[in-house]
Amino acid sequence: MQGFVWGINSFDQYGVQLGKVTADSVRDQIGQLRKNPAAPMGDFNASTIALLEAYLRKNNGGDK
């Protein structure tokens, strides 16, 4: 849905590459927060931050 709103075809090469870069950033952020829950959140939008925090709470049993 987000690709549609931004006018990005998620299945063309640009959309695939953007998805890979975004996934790498999210994976790196999760790794950092698992090592140090007080680490600052990366440069994500509010929706992504909320999803990351909810994921980490559920999967780590922690507060962040």
DSSP file (Angstrom, degrees, kcal/mol; ACC not computed):
  #  RESIDUE AA STRUCTURE BP1 BP2  ACC     N-H-->O    O-->H-N    N-H-->O    O-->H-N    TCO  KAPPA ALPHA  PHI   PSI    X-CA   Y-CA   Z-CA
    1    1 A M     >        0   0    0      0, 0.0     4,-2.3     0, 0.0     5,-0.2   0.000 360.0 360.0 360.0 -41.4    0.0    0.0    0.0
    2    2 A Q  H  >  +     0   0    0      1,-0.2     4,-2.4     2,-0.2     5,-0.2   0.900 360.0  53.3 -63.0 -39.2    2.8    2.4    0.9
    3    3 A G  H  >>S+     0   0    0      1,-0.2     5,-3.5     2,-0.2     4,-0.8   0.896 108.2  50.9 -60.5 -39.9    4.4    1.9   -2.5
    4    4 A F  H >45S+     0   0    0      3,-0.2     3,-0.7     2,-0.2    -2,-0.2   0.929 110.2  48.7 -62.0 -45.6    1.1    2.8   -4.2
    5    5 A V  H 3<5S+     0   0    0     -4,-2.3    -2,-0.2     1,-0.2    -1,-0.2   0.894 115.5  44.3 -62.6 -40.0    0.8    5.9   -2.1
    6    6 A W  H 3<5S-     0   0    0     -4,-2.4    -1,-0.2    -5,-0.2    -2,-0.2   0.540 114.4-116.3 -82.0  -6.3    4.4    6.9   -3.0
    7    7 A G  T <<5 +     0   0    0     -4,-0.8     2,-0.5    -3,-0.7    -3,-0.2   0.821  68.5 139.9  75.3  30.5    3.9    6.0   -6.7
    8    8 A I      < -     0   0    0     -5,-3.5     2,-0.9    -6,-0.2    -1,-0.3  -0.928  52.5-137.7-110.7 128.5    6.5    3.2   -6.5
    9    9 A N    >   -     0   0    0     -2,-0.5     3,-1.8     1,-0.2     6,-0.6  -0.760  14.0-157.4 -82.2 107.8    6.0   -0.1   -8.2
   10   10 A S  T 3  S+     0   0    0     -2,-0.9    -1,-0.2     1,-0.3     9,-0.1   0.601  88.0  54.3 -64.5 -10.9    7.2   -2.5   -5.6
   11   11 A F  T 3  S+     0   0    0      4,-0.1    -1,-0.3     5,-0.1     2,-0.1   0.445  89.4  86.8-106.7  -1.7    7.8   -5.2   -8.2
   12   12 A D  S <> S-     0   0    0     -3,-1.8     4,-2.4     1,-0.1     5,-0.2  -0.459  96.6 -96.9 -88.3 173.1   10.1   -3.2  -10.6
   13   13 A Q  H  > S+     0   0    0      1,-0.2     4,-2.6     2,-0.2     5,-0.2   0.881 123.4  51.4 -60.5 -41.0   13.9   -3.1  -10.0
   14   14 A Y  H  > S+     0   0    0      1,-0.2     4,-2.5     2,-0.2    -1,-0.2   0.929 111.6  47.4 -61.9 -44.8   13.7    0.3   -8.2
   15   15 A G  H  > S+     0   0    0     -6,-0.6     4,-2.1     2,-0.2    -2,-0.2   0.885 112.2  49.6 -64.4 -39.1   11.1   -1.0   -5.8
   16   16 A V  H  X S+     0   0    0     -4,-2.4     4,-2.0    -7,-0.2    -2,-0.2   0.933 112.7  46.9 -65.3 -45.8   12.9   -4.2   -5.2
   17   17 A Q  H  X S+     0   0    0     -4,-2.6     4,-2.3     1,-0.2    -2,-0.2   0.904 111.4  51.2 -63.9 -41.4   16.2   -2.4   -4.4
   18   18 A L  H  X S+     0   0    0     -4,-2.5     4,-2.5     1,-0.2    -1,-0.2   0.897 109.0  51.7 -62.7 -40.3   14.4    0.1   -2.1
   19   19 A G  H  X S+     0   0    0     -4,-2.1     4,-2.6     2,-0.2    -1,-0.2   0.888 109.1  50.3 -63.0 -39.4   12.9   -2.8   -0.3
   20   20 A K  H  X S+     0   0    0     -4,-2.0     4,-2.3     2,-0.2    -2,-0.2   0.919 111.8  46.9 -65.2 -43.8   16.3   -4.4    0.2
   21   21 A V  H  X S+     0   0    0     -4,-2.3     4,-2.0     2,-0.2    -2,-0.2   0.921 114.3  47.5 -64.4 -43.6   17.8   -1.2    1.6
   22   22 A T  H  X S+     0   0    0     -4,-2.5     4,-2.4     1,-0.2    -2,-0.2   0.918 111.3  50.4 -64.1 -44.0   14.9   -0.6    3.9
   23   23 A A  H  X S+     0   0    0     -4,-2.6     4,-2.7     1,-0.2    -1,-0.2   0.897 109.3  51.8 -62.7 -40.2   15.0   -4.2    5.2
   24   24 A D  H  X S+     0   0    0     -4,-2.3     4,-2.5     2,-0.2    -1,-0.2   0.913 110.2  49.1 -61.5 -42.5   18.7   -3.9    5.8
   25   25 A S  H  X S+     0   0    0     -4,-2.0     4,-2.2     2,-0.2    -2,-0.2   0.914 112.9  46.5 -63.5 -43.5   18.2   -0.8    7.8
   26   26 A V  H  X S+     0   0    0     -4,-2.4     4,-2.5     2,-0.2    -2,-0.2   0.924 112.5  50.0 -66.1 -44.2   15.4   -2.3    9.9
   27   27 A R  H  X S+     0   0    0     -4,-2.7     4,-2.2     1,-0.2    -2,-0.2   0.920 111.4  48.7 -60.7 -44.1   17.4   -5.5   10.5
   28   28 A D  H  X S+     0   0    0     -4,-2.5     4,-2.3     1,-0.2    -1,-0.2   0.898 110.7  51.2 -62.0 -40.9   20.4   -3.4   11.7
   29   29 A Q  H  X S+     0   0    0     -4,-2.2     4,-2.5     2,-0.2     5,-0.2   0.915 108.8  50.4 -64.1 -43.5   18.2   -1.4   14.0
   30   30 A I  H  X S+     0   0    0     -4,-2.5     4,-2.0     1,-0.2    -1,-0.2   0.920 110.5  50.5 -60.7 -43.6   16.7   -4.5   15.6
   31   31 A G  H  X S+     0   0    0     -4,-2.2     4,-1.7     1,-0.2    -2,-0.2   0.910 111.2  48.0 -60.5 -43.4   20.2   -5.9   16.2
   32   32 A Q  H  X S+     0   0    0     -4,-2.3     4,-2.6     1,-0.2     7,-0.2   0.914 112.4  48.3 -63.6 -43.5   21.4   -2.6   17.8
   33   33 A L  H  < S+     0   0    0     -4,-2.5    -1,-0.2     1,-0.2    -2,-0.2   0.799 108.2  54.4 -71.5 -27.9   18.3   -2.4   20.0
   34   34 A R  H  < S+     0   0    0     -4,-2.0    -1,-0.2    -5,-0.2    -2,-0.2   0.878 114.1  41.8 -70.5 -36.3   18.6   -6.0   21.1
   35   35 A K  H  < S+     0   0    0     -4,-1.7    -2,-0.2     1,-0.3    -1,-0.2   0.883 136.0  14.6 -74.5 -39.3   22.2   -5.4   22.2
   36   36 A N    ><  -     0   0    0     -4,-2.6     3,-2.5    -5,-0.2    -1,-0.3  -0.805  63.1-169.9-140.6  93.6   21.5   -2.0   23.8
   37   37 A P  T 3  S+     0   0    0      0, 0.0    -4,-0.1     0, 0.0    -1,-0.1   0.700  89.4  59.4 -59.6 -18.6   17.8   -1.3   24.4
   38   38 A A  T 3  S+     0   0    0      2,-0.0     3,-0.1    -5,-0.0    -5,-0.1   0.455  78.3 121.6 -88.5  -0.1   18.7    2.4   25.2
   39   39 A A  S <  S-     0   0    0     -3,-2.5     3,-0.1    -7,-0.2     2,-0.0  -0.287  74.2 -99.1 -61.5 146.5   20.2    2.9   21.8
   40   40 A P        -     0   0    0      0, 0.0     2,-0.2     0, 0.0    -1,-0.1  -0.368  38.7-108.2 -67.4 147.3   18.6    5.7   19.8
   41   41 A M        -     0   0    0      1,-0.1     8,-0.0    -3,-0.1   -12,-0.0  -0.504  38.4-113.8 -73.5 143.3   16.1    4.8   17.2
   42   42 A G        -     0   0    0     -2,-0.2     2,-1.9     1,-0.1    -1,-0.1   0.126  45.8 -70.9 -66.3-173.4   17.2    5.2   13.6
   43   43 A D  S    S+     0   0    0      6,-0.0     2,-0.3     0, 0.0    -1,-0.1  -0.534  83.4 135.0 -86.1  73.0   15.9    7.6   11.1
   44   44 A F        -     0   0    0     -2,-1.9     2,-0.1     1,-0.1    -3,-0.0  -0.780  58.2-100.3-116.7 161.8   12.5    6.0   10.5
   45   45 A N     >  -     0   0    0     -2,-0.3     4,-2.3     1,-0.1     5,-0.2  -0.330  42.4 -99.7 -76.0 168.0    9.0    7.4   10.3
   46   46 A A  H  > S+     0   0    0      1,-0.2     4,-2.3     2,-0.2     5,-0.2   0.839 121.5  53.6 -59.9 -36.7    6.7    7.2   13.4
   47   47 A S  H  > S+     0   0    0      2,-0.2     4,-2.1     1,-0.2    -1,-0.2   0.924 110.1  46.1 -65.0 -45.1    4.8    4.2   12.0
   48   48 A T  H  > S+     0   0    0      2,-0.2     4,-2.7     1,-0.2    -2,-0.2   0.898 111.9  52.1 -65.3 -40.8    8.0    2.2   11.5
   49   49 A I  H  X S+     0   0    0     -4,-2.3     4,-2.7     2,-0.2     5,-0.2   0.926 109.6  49.3 -61.1 -45.1    9.3    3.1   14.9
   50   50 A A  H  X S+     0   0    0     -4,-2.3     4,-2.3     1,-0.2    -1,-0.2   0.901 112.3  48.0 -62.5 -41.0    6.0    2.0   16.6
   51   51 A L  H  X S+     0   0    0     -4,-2.1     4,-2.5     2,-0.2    -2,-0.2   0.910 111.9  49.4 -66.5 -41.7    6.1   -1.3   14.7
   52   52 A L  H  X S+     0   0    0     -4,-2.7     4,-2.6     2,-0.2    -2,-0.2   0.926 112.0  48.3 -62.2 -44.9    9.7   -1.9   15.7
   53   53 A E  H  X S+     0   0    0     -4,-2.7     4,-2.4     1,-0.2    -2,-0.2   0.910 112.7  48.0 -63.6 -42.0    9.0   -1.1   19.3
   54   54 A A  H  X S+     0   0    0     -4,-2.3     4,-2.3    -5,-0.2    -1,-0.2   0.912 112.2  50.0 -64.6 -42.0    6.0   -3.4   19.3
   55   55 A Y  H  X S+     0   0    0     -4,-2.5     4,-2.6     1,-0.2     5,-0.2   0.934 112.3  46.5 -60.9 -47.0    8.0   -6.2   17.7
   56   56 A L  H  X S+     0   0    0     -4,-2.6     4,-2.0     8,-0.3     6,-0.7   0.881 111.1  52.0 -67.1 -37.7   10.9   -5.9   20.2
   57   57 A R  H  X S+     0   0    0     -4,-2.4     4,-1.4     7,-0.3    -1,-0.2   0.937 115.0  42.5 -61.1 -45.7    8.5   -5.8   23.1
   58   58 A K  H  < S+     0   0    0     -4,-2.3    -2,-0.2     1,-0.2    -1,-0.2   0.889 122.5  37.1 -69.4 -39.9    6.8   -9.0   21.9
   59   59 A N  H  < S+     0   0    0     -4,-2.6    -1,-0.2    -5,-0.2    -2,-0.2   0.618 126.1  34.6 -93.1 -13.4    9.9  -10.9   20.9
   60   60 A N  H  < S-     0   0    0     -4,-2.0    -3,-0.2    -5,-0.2    -2,-0.2   0.551  92.9-131.5-112.7 -14.3   12.3   -9.8   23.7
   61   61 A G     <  +     0   0    0     -4,-1.4    -4,-0.2    -5,-0.4    -3,-0.1   0.652  69.2 120.2  70.3  13.2    9.9   -9.5   26.6
   62   62 A G  S    S-     0   0    0     -6,-0.7    -1,-0.2    -5,-0.1    -2,-0.1  -0.318  78.4-106.3-102.0-174.6   11.4   -6.1   27.3
   63   63 A D              0   0    0      1,-0.2    -6,-0.2    -2,-0.1    -7,-0.1   0.661 360.0 360.0 -86.5 -17.7   10.1   -2.6   27.4
   64   64 A K              0   0    0     -8,-0.2    -7,-0.3   -31,-0.1    -8,-0.3   0.431 360.0 360.0-115.7 360.0   11.6   -1.4   24.1
